[in-house]
Amino acid sequence: MNKKREEKALLEFKHIMDDLMQLLGKAVDVQTGYLYWVNRSREQFVLETTYTTLPNVMFQDRVGFEAFFLKEYRTIREIIQLEVGKEIHSKDFPHYFDVVPVRYLTLIPFINNEQTVAITVLETDRKLSFREHDKAISSYKNAHINVLNTYLELTDLYDDQNRWTDYDQGLQKITTELSPAEILDVAAEQMQDLLPNGGVTVAMRGMETWVTVLRSLRAPKSPLPGLMLEQRSMAYDALQKNEPLFSMHFNQNPKRVSTSETSTEGATLAIPMTLFDRRQAVVLVYDKNPLTFTESAKHQFTNIVRIAALTMQASMEKMKPEENLFNTEYSSFSADIWKLCLKKELQRDEKDNVWFGLIGIENSSELRSRFRLEDLKKIQRTVVKTLNPSRLGFNGLIGFNSDYVFSYLLYGATEEHHREWASINFEELKNDLDLGDGREVRIRAKAGSKFLDNSDEDALTIIQEAKQALSRAMKGESKSIVNF
């Protein structure tokens, strides 16, 4: 529902609730009447409307359960009558100044979805005759139910209509003018906008495996980018079946991606993205509330992924069956992808510890003089596989910057973990890297890095700082973490 129409509907609803209370108060001839909603999540009673003929009355808009006598009656399902001095004490009436002029309270519950959601209280100086006022009270209850249900139905109808409007407008943003990485990003953010309390994560091939790579800006921290897909996870099963897979999570199962996820709750829809008959990615759409995934919502999410894939296909030549869209021939992620990941990490409000760096092969001139082109490609591919952070239990991505220079993003790592990861990898590269055909080669590597702190630096500045740090490391000028 657009904001103005929603405000108008809510205002009219409140006017009706107030009118009903005034009519009931006059019909039954009560001294004071009021209606409180029962907000269990915040443990509060929330005032909706009041009626009184007395001058010494003032109500609180919100009252904590512990501070109000209605706490003991918040689950009643039938009308009950209380007598002051017997079932309730006069000191329990915070809305009266000085003296309490009433002797009897009549409590009328409102039930919705098998739960008491509101209580109307009628305060009188005499005992109320239910037989005498049965029609007035029944009419009040029926009108109350009808007006609330109508309001909720209209609100749901408008919200559903608004959701489809947002969905249609979102699809219009997916165009052939965008690069595949940009299309993927737009699609992820459009799906995020349709989630009340969830996120979107995209996993794809890279570094000789499948890992999570891109996540929407408001996506929760779990699962982190760089998390390797495990068998029997939802993402793995969706890729194997090549069809969308939906599941609710019970006791942290099934896992979306890996047993290393810190939290798996609510429900998830895993949607493979296929281009030219090859699975290029799997999109994970998840939310804490399983009820978010209505059949229409599942259709919207699945269709956004399908439209994104078709739009990518329309703007490129047919790919070979073995080609990967989002990584290079060395199995490192393309510059479009890792730069997008870097940019989004800088924009996130809920930040993780993230390191960005560049790794250069110091003895690249020696390698070029010794090996043929195909061998050099194989060497770079082997280097990427060795550097893969998930191989050592870290979360991260290895990207392509230029020949013999690789970018990396390391997620959730402290400075100590960052040093450990780089030190182990660089030591392995120096110790006769196996090319898989009996030949071995030694690689000398240096790195320049930058921790993504809370500064206002943009992605281009971060990349430039890492380049300068790598240059200093190559020259032997740096003694810090940039020179392993």
matplotlib code that plots the C-alpha trace (Angstrom):
import matplotlib.pyplot as plt

x = [0.0, 1.4, 2.1, -0.7, -3.4, -2.0, -2.1, -5.7, -6.9, -5.2, -6.7, -10.2, -9.8, -8.9, -11.9, -14.2, -12.6, -13.1, -16.7, -17.5, -16.1, -18.2, -21.4, -20.8, -20.0, -23.2, -25.3, -24.2, -23.9, -20.3, -18.1, -14.9, -14.1, -10.9, -9.3, -5.7, -3.9, -1.8, 1.7, 3.4, 6.6, 7.3, 5.4, 3.2, -0.4, -0.9, -3.8, -6.2, -9.2, -10.9, -14.3, -15.0, -17.5, -15.1, -12.7, -9.8, -8.7, -5.5, -4.3, -0.8, -0.3, 1.9, 2.1, 4.4, 2.9, 4.4, 2.9, -0.7, -3.4, -4.4, -1.3, -3.2, -6.1, -4.2, -5.1, -8.8, -11.2, -14.6, -16.1, -15.5, -16.5, -14.2, -15.1, -12.7, -11.5, -12.0, -10.4, -8.5, -7.2, -7.9, -4.1, -3.9, -5.7, -2.9, -5.3, -7.2, -6.1, -6.8, -10.0, -11.1, -14.9, -15.7, -16.6, -16.9, -14.8, -16.1, -13.4, -14.3, -11.5, -11.0, -9.8, -7.9, -6.2, -6.9, -5.1, -6.3, -5.0, -7.0, -9.1, -11.9, -12.4, -15.7, -15.6, -18.9, -20.2, -22.6, -22.6, -23.2, -26.2, -25.1, -28.7, -29.7, -26.8, -26.2, -27.2, -25.0, -22.0, -22.5, -22.9, -19.7, -17.8, -19.1, -18.4, -15.0, -14.2, -15.6, -13.8, -10.4, -10.7, -11.7, -8.8, -6.3, -7.7, -7.5, -3.9, -2.8, -4.5, -2.7, 0.6, 0.3, -0.5, 2.4, 4.7, 3.8, 4.3, 7.8, 8.5, 7.5, 9.5, 12.5, 12.4, 12.6, 16.1, 17.5, 18.6, 21.1, 23.0, 24.5, 27.4, 26.7, 28.1, 25.9, 22.8, 23.5, 23.9, 20.7, 18.8, 20.1, 19.1, 15.7, 15.1, 16.5, 13.8, 11.1, 12.5, 11.3, 14.1, 16.5, 19.1, 20.5, 23.8, 25.1, 27.5, 29.5, 32.4, 35.9, 39.3, 38.5, 35.4, 32.0, 32.0, 29.7, 30.8, 28.2, 25.7, 23.1, 23.8, 21.5, 22.2, 23.1, 26.6, 25.9, 26.9, 30.1, 31.5, 34.2, 32.4, 32.8, 29.7, 29.4, 27.6, 24.1, 23.7, 20.7, 23.0, 24.7, 21.4, 19.8, 22.8, 22.7, 18.9, 19.2, 15.9, 14.8, 14.8, 12.9, 13.2, 12.5, 15.3, 14.7, 17.5, 19.9, 19.2, 19.4, 22.4, 22.3, 25.9, 28.2, 28.4, 30.6, 27.6, 27.1, 23.3, 20.7, 17.1, 13.8, 13.6, 15.6, 14.9, 18.0, 17.7, 20.3, 21.2, 21.7, 23.2, 23.5, 22.7, 25.5, 25.0, 26.9, 25.6, 23.1, 21.2, 20.2, 17.2, 16.5, 14.4, 13.8, 10.1, 9.2, 5.8, 7.6, 7.9, 4.3, 3.8, 3.7, 6.9, 8.7, 7.5, 8.9, 12.3, 12.6, 11.5, 14.0, 16.8, 15.5, 15.1, 18.6, 20.1, 18.2, 19.2, 22.9, 22.5, 21.0, 24.0, 26.7, 27.8, 27.0, 29.5, 31.3, 30.0, 33.1, 33.2, 32.5, 30.9, 32.2, 35.8, 38.9, 40.7, 42.9, 39.8, 40.2, 37.2, 36.9, 37.7, 34.0, 33.0, 35.7, 35.5, 31.8, 32.3, 34.8, 32.5, 29.6, 31.7, 32.6, 28.9, 27.6, 26.3, 26.9, 30.6, 32.8, 36.6, 37.7, 41.2, 41.8, 45.2, 47.2, 49.6, 52.3, 54.7, 58.1, 60.0, 57.5, 60.3, 62.1, 59.0, 58.2, 61.7, 61.5, 57.9, 55.6, 52.3, 50.2, 52.5, 52.4, 48.6, 48.7, 51.1, 48.7, 45.8, 47.7, 48.7, 45.0, 44.0, 46.8, 45.8, 42.1, 41.4, 38.8, 41.6, 43.0, 39.6, 39.4, 36.7, 37.9, 38.1, 41.0, 40.5, 42.3, 44.0, 46.6, 48.9, 50.9, 49.1, 46.1, 43.6, 42.1, 39.4, 39.7, 36.6, 36.1, 39.9, 41.9, 45.4, 46.9, 44.7, 45.6, 49.3, 48.8, 46.9, 49.5, 52.5, 51.4, 50.5, 53.6, 55.8, 54.0, 54.5, 58.2, 58.5, 58.3, 54.7, 53.4, 52.0, 50.3, 52.5, 55.6, 57.2, 57.6, 58.2, 59.1, 57.1, 58.2, 55.3, 54.8, 51.6, 50.3, 47.2, 44.6, 42.2, 38.7, 38.0, 35.2, 36.8, 35.1, 37.6, 36.1, 37.0, 39.3, 41.3, 41.5, 42.9, 45.4, 46.7, 47.1, 49.0, 51.3, 51.8, 52.6, 55.1, 56.9, 56.9, 58.3, 61.1, 61.8, 60.9, 58.2, 58.6, 54.9, 52.2, 52.5, 55.9, 55.6]
y = [0.0, 3.4, 5.6, 8.1, 5.4, 3.3, 6.4, 7.2, 3.6, 3.5, 6.9, 5.8, 2.5, 4.5, 6.8, 3.8, 2.2, 5.4, 5.8, 2.2, 2.9, 6.1, 4.3, 1.4, 3.7, 5.7, 2.5, 0.7, 3.9, 3.4, 5.9, 4.9, 2.6, 1.9, -0.6, -1.8, -4.0, -6.8, -6.5, -9.7, -9.2, -6.0, -7.1, -4.0, -2.9, -0.3, 2.1, 2.4, 4.5, 5.7, 6.9, 8.7, 11.0, 11.7, 14.7, 12.9, 10.4, 10.2, 7.2, 6.0, 5.2, 2.2, 0.3, -2.6, -5.9, -5.8, -2.3, -3.0, -5.1, -6.4, -8.6, -11.3, -11.2, -10.9, -14.4, -14.4, -15.7, -14.9, -11.7, -11.5, -9.0, -8.0, -6.2, -3.6, -4.6, -8.3, -9.5, -6.2, -3.4, 0.3, 1.0, -0.9, 1.9, 4.3, 6.3, 7.9, 10.8, 10.6, 8.6, 5.6, 6.2, 2.8, -0.5, -3.0, -3.7, -5.7, -7.1, -7.9, -9.8, -9.7, -13.0, -13.2, -16.3, -18.1, -15.4, -12.6, -9.5, -6.8, -6.2, -3.6, -2.6, -1.0, 0.6, 1.2, 2.2, -0.7, -4.3, -4.6, -6.7, -8.9, -9.8, -6.2, -5.1, -8.3, -6.8, -3.7, -5.7, -8.4, -5.7, -4.0, -7.2, -8.1, -4.7, -4.8, -8.1, -7.0, -3.7, -5.2, -8.1, -5.7, -3.4, -6.3, -7.8, -4.4, -3.9, -7.3, -6.7, -3.4, -4.8, -7.7, -5.2, -3.0, -6.1, -6.9, -3.2, -3.2, -6.5, -5.2, -2.0, -4.1, -6.2, -3.1, -2.3, -5.6, -4.5, -5.6, -2.3, -3.7, -6.1, -9.7, -8.7, -5.6, -7.6, -10.1, -7.3, -5.6, -8.9, -9.6, -6.2, -6.4, -9.7, -8.2, -5.5, -8.2, -9.7, -8.3, -9.9, -11.9, -11.7, -12.9, -14.7, -15.9, -18.8, -19.5, -21.5, -20.3, -21.4, -24.9, -25.2, -23.6, -20.8, -18.0, -14.8, -11.9, -10.9, -8.2, -5.1, -5.9, -9.6, -11.0, -12.0, -15.6, -17.1, -15.2, -14.8, -17.4, -20.2, -23.5, -25.5, -28.8, -31.9, -32.3, -28.5, -26.8, -25.0, -28.3, -30.1, -27.3, -27.4, -31.2, -31.2, -27.9, -26.7, -24.4, -26.0, -24.7, -25.7, -24.5, -24.9, -27.0, -27.2, -25.4, -27.9, -28.3, -26.0, -23.5, -23.9, -25.4, -26.8, -23.7, -21.4, -19.7, -19.5, -21.2, -20.3, -19.5, -20.7, -20.6, -20.8, -22.0, -21.1, -22.3, -19.7, -21.4, -19.8, -21.7, -25.0, -24.5, -23.7, -20.5, -19.7, -20.6, -17.8, -18.3, -16.3, -16.6, -15.0, -15.6, -15.9, -18.9, -17.3, -14.8, -17.6, -17.7, -19.4, -15.9, -14.8, -18.0, -17.3, -13.7, -14.8, -17.6, -15.4, -12.6, -15.1, -16.5, -12.9, -12.0, -15.1, -14.5, -10.8, -11.9, -14.3, -11.7, -9.4, -12.0, -14.5, -18.2, -19.6, -22.9, -25.7, -25.5, -21.7, -19.9, -16.5, -15.1, -16.3, -16.4, -19.3, -19.4, -20.1, -16.7, -14.5, -11.8, -8.2, -7.2, -9.6, -9.0, -5.2, -5.4, -7.5, -4.9, -2.0, -3.7, -4.5, -0.8, 0.1, -2.4, -1.0, -4.3, -4.8, -7.8, -7.9, -7.9, -7.6, -6.6, -7.2, -7.9, -10.8, -10.6, -13.3, -11.9, -14.3, -14.0, -13.0, -16.2, -18.3, -16.7, -17.5, -21.2, -22.2, -22.3, -20.3, -23.3, -24.1, -20.5, -20.7, -23.9, -22.4, -19.5, -21.8, -23.9, -20.8, -19.7, -23.2, -23.0, -19.6, -20.5, -19.5, -22.2, -24.8, -23.7, -23.1, -19.4, -17.4, -15.5, -15.0, -14.9, -12.6, -11.8, -8.4, -8.9, -11.7, -12.9, -10.5, -11.7, -9.8, -11.3, -10.6, -12.3, -12.3, -12.5, -12.6, -10.9, -9.5, -12.7, -14.9, -12.8, -13.3, -17.0, -17.5, -15.6, -17.1, -20.7, -20.2, -18.3, -21.0, -23.7, -21.7, -21.6, -25.3, -26.8, -26.3, -29.5, -28.8, -32.2, -33.8, -34.6, -31.2, -28.8, -25.1, -22.6, -19.4, -16.4, -14.2, -10.8, -9.1, -5.6, -5.3, -3.0, -3.6, -2.3, -0.1, 2.4, 5.2, 6.8, 5.5, 4.2, 1.0, 2.7, 4.3, 0.9, -0.8, 2.0, 1.7, -2.0, -1.5, 0.9, -1.5, -4.4, -2.2, -1.4, -5.1, -6.1, -3.6, -4.9, -1.6, -2.8, -4.7, -4.9, -7.4, -6.5, -8.2, -11.9]
z = [0.0, -0.8, 2.2, 1.8, 1.2, 4.2, 6.4, 5.3, 5.9, 9.4, 10.3, 9.3, 11.2, 14.4, 13.9, 13.7, 16.8, 18.7, 17.5, 18.6, 22.0, 22.3, 21.3, 23.6, 26.6, 26.1, 25.4, 28.6, 30.6, 31.9, 33.8, 31.9, 29.0, 27.1, 24.7, 25.0, 22.4, 23.8, 22.4, 23.5, 21.6, 23.6, 26.6, 26.5, 26.5, 23.8, 24.1, 21.1, 22.3, 25.5, 26.8, 30.1, 31.8, 34.7, 35.0, 36.9, 34.2, 32.2, 30.3, 29.4, 25.7, 26.5, 29.8, 30.5, 31.5, 34.9, 35.6, 34.7, 36.3, 32.8, 32.8, 34.7, 32.2, 28.9, 27.8, 28.7, 26.1, 27.6, 29.1, 32.9, 35.6, 38.5, 41.7, 43.1, 46.5, 45.9, 42.5, 42.0, 44.3, 43.9, 43.8, 40.5, 38.6, 37.4, 35.2, 38.2, 40.3, 44.0, 44.4, 42.3, 41.7, 40.1, 41.8, 38.9, 35.8, 32.8, 30.5, 26.9, 25.0, 21.3, 19.8, 16.4, 15.1, 18.4, 20.4, 22.6, 20.8, 22.6, 25.7, 26.2, 29.8, 31.0, 34.5, 36.3, 39.8, 39.7, 38.6, 34.9, 33.8, 30.8, 30.1, 29.9, 27.8, 25.8, 22.4, 22.8, 23.9, 21.2, 18.5, 19.7, 19.6, 16.1, 14.7, 16.3, 14.6, 11.2, 11.0, 12.1, 9.7, 6.8, 7.6, 7.7, 4.5, 2.7, 4.0, 2.9, -0.5, -1.0, 0.3, -2.2, -5.0, -4.0, -4.0, -7.6, -8.5, -7.0, -8.7, -12.1, -11.6, -10.5, -13.7, -15.8, -14.3, -15.7, -19.2, -21.8, -21.3, -18.1, -17.9, -16.5, -13.1, -13.0, -14.0, -11.2, -8.7, -9.8, -9.6, -6.1, -4.8, -6.4, -4.6, -1.4, -1.6, -1.5, 1.7, 5.0, 7.1, 5.0, 2.3, -1.0, -1.6, -5.0, -5.3, -8.5, -9.9, -9.1, -7.8, -8.9, -6.7, -6.0, -3.4, -2.3, -3.9, -4.1, -1.4, -1.3, 0.7, 3.6, 3.6, 7.1, 7.8, 7.3, 4.9, 4.3, 0.8, 0.0, 1.8, -0.2, -1.2, 0.6, -0.6, 0.9, 1.2, -0.4, -3.0, -4.0, -4.3, -6.4, -8.8, -9.1, -9.9, -11.9, -10.5, -7.7, -4.2, -1.2, 2.4, 5.9, 8.4, 11.6, 14.2, 11.8, 9.0, 6.1, 5.6, 2.8, 1.8, 4.4, 8.0, 8.6, 8.5, 11.9, 11.7, 9.5, 10.3, 8.7, 5.1, 1.9, -1.8, -3.9, -7.6, -10.2, -12.9, -16.3, -19.4, -22.7, -20.9, -18.3, -14.7, -13.9, -10.5, -7.8, -6.0, -2.4, -1.2, 2.5, 5.2, 9.0, 8.4, 6.3, 5.6, 3.3, 0.7, -0.6, -4.0, -5.7, -3.9, -5.0, -8.6, -8.4, -7.1, -9.6, -12.5, -11.6, -11.8, -15.1, -16.6, -15.4, -17.2, -20.4, -20.4, -20.0, -22.9, -25.1, -24.8, -25.6, -28.1, -27.5, -24.9, -25.2, -23.0, -20.7, -20.4, -17.2, -17.2, -14.0, -13.9, -16.2, -17.8, -14.7, -12.5, -10.8, -10.6, -13.3, -12.5, -12.8, -10.1, -7.5, -8.0, -7.4, -4.3, -3.0, -3.7, -1.9, 1.1, 1.5, 1.2, 3.8, 7.1, 8.9, 8.2, 8.6, 8.9, 5.3, 3.8, 0.2, -1.4, -4.6, -5.0, -7.5, -8.8, -8.3, -10.6, -13.5, -16.0, -15.2, -15.7, -19.0, -20.3, -19.2, -20.1, -23.1, -23.1, -22.2, -19.4, -18.1, -18.1, -16.2, -13.6, -13.0, -12.7, -10.1, -8.2, -8.0, -6.8, -4.1, -3.0, -2.6, 1.0, 1.6, 1.1, 4.5, 6.1, 5.5, 3.6, 0.6, -3.1, -5.6, -8.6, -11.8, -11.9, -14.7, -15.8, -12.8, -10.5, -8.5, -6.3, -3.1, -0.6, 2.8, 4.9, 8.7, 9.2, 11.9, 11.1, 12.6, 10.4, 7.4, 8.1, 8.7, 5.4, 3.3, 5.0, 4.6, 0.9, 0.0, 1.7, -0.4, -3.6, -2.9, -2.2, -5.7, -6.8, -8.6, -12.1, -12.1, -14.8, -12.8, -13.3, -10.4, -10.3, -7.6, -7.2, -5.3, -4.4, -2.7, -1.6, -0.9, 1.2, 2.8, 5.7, 4.9, 7.9, 8.4, 6.4, 3.5, 0.9, -2.3, -4.2, -6.6, -3.8, -2.0, -5.1, -5.7, -2.1, -2.5, -5.8, -4.1, -1.2, -3.7, -5.5, -2.2, -1.4, -4.8, -4.2, -0.8, 0.8, 3.1, 6.4, 7.2, 6.3, 2.7, 2.4, 3.3]

ax = plt.figure().add_subplot(projection="3d")
ax.plot(x, y, z, "-o")
ax.set_aspect("equal")
plt.show()
